[in-house]
Amino acid sequence: MEWPDSLPSASELFPSLYSTDAPEGFCPTFPDSNAVFTFLQPKSSDGLKAQLLSVLERFQSSPQNATDSGATVDESQGMVIVEASAQIEVGAHLIGPCYVGPRAEIRHGAYVRPYSWICAEAVVGHASETKHAVLLPGAKAPHFNYVGDSVLGKGVNLGAGTKISNLRNDGGEVQLRIGGERIGSGLRKFGALLGEGCQLGCNSVTNPGVILGCNSVVWPNITVTGVHAAESKHR
């Protein structure tokens, strides 16, 4: 399928991944086309699930045992890999398969569900939940957040209570809204692609299928829908 040119490419959304300095730890790769969201296809041979499982196969065991810090771990579905320099707090719960990168923080009460890919220096905070999602280096979901079927770019910050909705009320295919046009994503679950540096205010909500270009700003208590260019403002 051909996708509109107005959809941003991975290099436009996550430019630091394409710089000369490779990020520490492991990060995913994204499709070269502007259909970055196809990375979230559960059965894709080069999607999130497949890439994460490939990374986990590099480890015979986790460099850090998260239970030593008072967290609980469920590896009944896959490995929980936590890099040695990550900070895991008492009361966090991690379910494999998942990966927690160097100097990442999993704080008290965090709920890290299967296929969470928490890159270097990213934060999953108190009462925040992740599932089938990537927090790229330095991305933060620090307080009462939900991040499912999504990718948060470097330096993204979710204000307290911000939720990324990933499923339509009718359970149907998530639509990409570009101006007045709707285009099917091919995904039943698709939260958001948030470009690097996006800042979302407290209690904001992104409807399923949101794409925000780099350095976009969402004011508190605002609900956002659709595909928006870099540095867009939502108030």
ABEGO torsion letter per residue (X at the ends): XBBBAABBBAAAABAAAABABBBBEBBBBBBABABAAAAABAABAABAAAAAAAAAAABABBABBAAAAGBBBBAAAEBBBBBAABBBBBGBBBBOBBBBBBGBBBBBGBBBBBGBBBBBGBBBBBGBBBBGBBBBBGBBBABGBBBBGBBBBBGBBBBBGBBBBABBAAGBBBBBBBEABBBBAGBABBBBBBBBGBBBBBGBBBBBGBBBBBGBBBBBGBBBBEBBBBGBBBX
